[in-house]
Amino acid sequence: MSRNRLLRGLKPMHPGEMLREEVLPALGKSKAEIARLLGISRQTLYDIIEENPDADRSVNRRCYRRATRIRRFRRAD
């Protein structure tokens, strides 16, 4: 439970909402360019922005795989 009275009862922000409302407008780049820079397809970026749960699972799996590879690489040193 949040100690801040203003934050109590607020629902956590979805990453897609944060991208849509805060990040993308501040960057001033096209969604296609952002997707390319993130290494994801444009459609995946649109799915995340639209808060599609299937896209969330797909991205989560990819992030998990990449994190696992990084851990393995670091252990090999």
N, C-alpha and C positions, 0 to 999 in steps of 0.2 A: 504494500500500500504506500502510496506517495505521501510524504510528509507535507508537501506543498498543497495548501488548500485549493489553489487555482487548478492544479492538475488532477485532483481526485475525481474519479469517475470518467475521465476522458479515455477514449479508446486509443490504443497505440496506432500510430500512423503507419500505413502500408508503404513499403518501399516504392511502389509504383506511384502512389499519391505524392510522395516526397519528390520523386523525379519530375512528375508532371507539374507540380505546383511551385517548386523551389529551384531545383537544379537546372532543368532544361531552359527555362526562361533566362536564368542568370548567365548561362553559357553563351547564348546567342548563336548557336550552331544548329544545323539541320539535324533532324532525327537520324537520317541516314548516316551522316558523318559521326554522330555520337555512337551509333551501333557499331560502325566500323572500328572506332577507337576502343570500344569495349570488347571487341572480338565476338560479337553476337550478330545474328541476322536482324535485319530491320523489323521483320515480323515478330521476333522474340521481344525486341524492345517495345513494340506496340502492345504486345500481350501483357508485358509487365506493367506498362503505363495504364492499361485498361483493367489491371488487377485480376487478370485471369489466373486462377489457381493452378491450372495445368502448366503454365509458363513458369510459375514459382517452383514447382517440383523439378522441372527440367533444369532450370538455372541452379537450384540447390544441388542437384546431382553433379552437375559440371563443376561447381565450386568445390564440392567434397572431393571429387576425383583429382582436381588440380592441387588441392591442399595435401592430399595423400601423396601425390608425386613429389611435391616439394619436401615433405617430411622424409621420404625415402632417399631423395637426393642428398639432403643434409646429413642423414645418418651414414651415407656412403663415404663422407669425407674423413 
